[in-house]
Amino acid sequence: MNLQPLYDVKERLEYAAIAGTGLLGEDFRLQRAAENMKPLAAASPVFGKISASLQKLLDAPPEERAGLLLDTLALVDAVAYTQAKSGASGDLEPLEYLGSGTYQQLSRAQLQPLLSALTTTGGGRIDTIKAAWENNPGFFTDFRILPAVVDGLGDGYGEIADLNMEILKKIGPVALPWLRLEFDPAGKRAMGRRVEVIAAIEGADSVPWLKEILPKAKKDVRTSVITALGTAIITDMGTDPENTQLLLDLAKTERSKNRDAVLEGLARQDGEEVHKFWKAELKKNGGTAAWFLGETTADWASELLAEEALAYFEAFFREQKLTQDMTNEADKWQYAIRGKSSPKMLDFWRWMDGHWEDPMMYRKLSGHHSALADQTATWLVDSVCKAGKSPLCDLVRELWDKDPENPRYVAAALVAAALTRPPEEVFDTFSRYVCTAIPPEKDREHIKDLHFAVIQGLAKLSSDTLGMTVTCNSGRVIHFGNDSLIENFDKRWLSLLTESVWTQRRKSDQAYYQLHSSASVISMDVLDVVLSALASPSDPEACAIMVPYLRRRMAETGGFYAYGYMILRYHGSFVGVLEKSLHNNNKLVYGYNIWDLFRAASESLSNQELVNGLREVLAANVIHSSDRSLMEKGIPATIKQLEAGLPFPDWADIWRLK
């Protein structure tokens, strides 16, 4: 039976309900639909009832049409719904089951924000994904979300693609079937990311699959496959000669970044053939090849690098002019040698020690951050940090003992001593270099060099809880935070350093760290950040030293925001020095920075202290013009609220006063 006339009547009645009954008499389409219903009316009583009701509607006077229209439409809807059906043509086949993903009792509404962030475009999505991963990591294994995470490896926003990659690595084997589904070895970067995730999850077990797809892999995927092979072929049983030979063969055929991936893999191998390869590679490509051995601490690599580095620097010191290419090459050798401590490497350092007076040590290019002498001193400190307790510690002590008043090896010797000797001995030996009284002009620069060499060494021993990068002696200090060294830290350093004459070597030397996840990077003097990294907020003795020191520094520097947060970190109060700090800031400040600092303070300070602090802000009168009107309303309103015993208001509450 053809039910199309019924559906046509239903459609026209719905239009009439929207347009109004005044037009029913002129609706020829409805009249035509009523005529087409008559064959159905003859076939079934229910259709006959619809046809009669429809005709009654068309014949009714205007004042009666509204009620009849609703009655007729209700009848048509009821009959139409009873005739509905679902289905599809063809044979039934079971859905493909990947055996991956889980079902969780989560509604579509709960998953929709994450699913939308993973599958759409535009800004702000990464925050949604991060928040979901931090708060509800189980969402990502749900069978509705997991495929979207895998597809997200090809997200046009690279940061989201990389985030998805790290999430999949942590999800583990449950993601593997989706990662291998429709994998294309000749695909784009998204397929390369799949390779990286699979290799990270399976480790050595991924090697057969990697070998299988290697011949077909193209471009970015090929690079990822080779990189994964170099990592995955190392097992608990050591290296497999067959796999090592594969990398050696690829080194002959691959070019550009693919060959770089091969070299990264070969740097992790061992054996006679590997040693021969690297010996030839170092002779041919020098520092460029040496760079790939930078992360291995194997003795064979250390011995080879020592030989070739010696040859390079012998030629370096024979030159009469320092070029940019020479500087770049020296940087690569410095990176490669860092952390190596084989016998030949120790001899290399003794040889370098004999060339400190060479003029080439002190030449630098225009605009370059330091001369080779400065780089080499920092290079040695970094090398000791990376090697840990090793023969390098004894070597550094040997070099420092030759001339203890030369600042050259002080930082490295301090780190080496901290690794191998009691903390009391470290303090007794190196504290004498810290300057607590202004020295005579003629000795000042030398004493200052010794002073900051100690600070450089202490920076290496500080924990990385602040996520800081310390800069001193005109060169960036790479931070190798080591929490285990803090346990052996002599707290006498805190009292001594807070009496220091100098807090930074020069104006360009700063230390940077992030106060909290929502704050931008803040700069402070080097010594202050080192102190804050060394002193534990859970130690009352350390807090008793740090709070008065930081209050003084807050007033002196004008750094009300950074130092204010630091004072709170050590359970102190900035009230009483805030006004002076704001005056010494030498620039107008924004209302939100004031509010953010006081919001943090409200977690530990009393309402009365907060009120006193806000009055200092009013007295300082240094609010930026863009916020001045708002703060002139917001601060008095907040003081009134605090004095009434109410909590510190949110910024949104203050913003409404604008």
C-alpha positions, 0 to 999 in steps of 0.5 A: 500500500502506498502511504505517500498521500498520508504523509503529504496530508501530514506535511500540509497540516503541519504547514497550516498549523504554522501559517494559520487557519485563515489561509486554509480555504486557499491551500490548493496543495492541502485540497489536492492531498485530501483528494489523493487520500480518498483511495486509501479511505476506501481501503481502510476504516482508519484512513476513511476516518482521516479523510472524513475529518479532513473534509470536515476541516475544509468545509468548516467556517473560519471560527471552527477551523483551529480546533478541527485542525488540531484534532485532524493533525493529532489523528494523522500523526498517530496513524503515521507513527504506527506505520513507521519502520526501520531497516536496510537492504542487503545481507546482515554482517557482524560489525568489525571488532578490534578487541580494543577500547572499553565501554564506560558508564558515561553519557554522550553529554559527558564525553562530548566536550572531549570528543569535540576537542579531538575532532574539530578545529579551532583554538582552545581545544588543547586545554580541554584535552589536557584537563580531561587527561589530568582529571579523567584519564579513563575517558581516553580508553572508551571505545568512543574516544580512543579512535578519535585520539588516534585520528588526532595524531594528524591534527593540524595543530602540531601541539595537539597531535604531540599531546595525543601521541604522549597520551597514547603511549601512556594508555598502552596496549589497548591502543595498538589495534587502532594504531595498526588499523589502516596504517599506511607506511607511505602516509604523512606525519600522522603515520609517523607518529603512529610508528613512534607510539607503537614502538614506545608501547611494544619496545623490542617486540615491535622490531619484526613489524618495523622491519616488515614496513621499512621497505614500504615506508616513505618520507616522515614515516621512514624517518620514524621507522628508522628512529624506532628501530634504533631504540627498539632493537636494544633489549635486556639481552643486549644488542642483536648483531643482525639488528645492528647490521641492519643499521650499519647497512642503512647508514650507507644508503640513507640520507639527510634526516633519515641518516641522522635517525640511523646515527642516533640508533647506532650510538646506542649499539656496541661491538667491534663493527660499531666501533669501526663505523664511529671511528671512520664517521668521526674522522670524516664528519668531526663534531657533526658526527660526535654530537650523536654520541652526546647521550651515551656514556659508554667507555668505547664512545668516551675513548673514541671521542677523546682521541678525535676531540684532542685532534680537533682542538690541537688544530683549533689552537694552531689557528690564528683567527676564530670563525663562526664555523669553528665556534659551532664545531667546538660547541658540538664537541663540548656537547658530545664529551659531556659526562664522559669519564674514560681514562683517555677523556681524563687525559684530554682534560689534562691536556686542555688544562695546559692550554688555558693561556692560549690566546684562542681561549679568550677570543670571541666573535662579535655578539657571541655570549662568551669565549672558549675559556668561559664555555670550557669551564661551564662545560666541565661543570656540566660534564661532572653533573652528567657523569655523577660520582665518577673518575671525573670528580677526582680529576676536577679535584686534581685540577682545582688543587693546582691553583685553588684561588683560580675561579676556573675550576671552583664550580666543578670542584664544588659539585664534585665534592658534593657528590663524593664528600660529606656536606660539612666538608664541602661547606668548610672548603668552599664557603670561603669564596663567598663574599660578605663584605665589599673587597678592595677595588684592586681585588674586586673582580677576582673575588667576584669571579670566585663568588659567582663560581660558588653560586654556579656550583650551588645552582647545579645542586639545587632541586628543580622544583621551581622549573628554573633555568639559571644564568650566570657568568655570562653563559647559560647554566644547563640545570641538572637538578638532583634532589638526592644532593639536597639531602646532603646540603649543609644549611649553613649555606643559607645564612652565609649566602643571605649575607652576600655582597653580590646577587648577580654578576651583571645586569644581564645575568638573571634567573627565570622560573614560573611561579605557578601554572597560570603565571608567566615566567618571572626573572629574579637575581641569580642568587635569590633563585638559587637560594629559593631552590636550595631552601626547603619550605618544609624546614622551619629553620630554612623559613626563618632565614629566608623570610626576612631575607626575601622581605629585604630583597622585595623592598630593594628590588621592587619585585613585589610580585615574584618576591611576594610569592616567594615569601608566601612559599616560605610561610611569611608575609609581605605586609609591611614592605609592599609599599616600598617595593611598589615604589622601587618597582619604577613602573606602574603595576596592573591591578590583576597582578596585585589581585593575584598576589593577594589571592594567594596570600589569602590562603595563609594571611589573616583578613587584617593582614590583607587589609593592611597590605591593600592599604599599602597598595593605596598609599603607593599610588602606582596602579596603571592608568588602565586599572586605576579607576577599577582599583579605586573602587575594588580595593576599598570594597574589598577592605570593607568585605574583609573587615566584615569577616568575609573571604577575599573576593574573586577577580570576577567580583571586582571586575563587575565594579568596572 
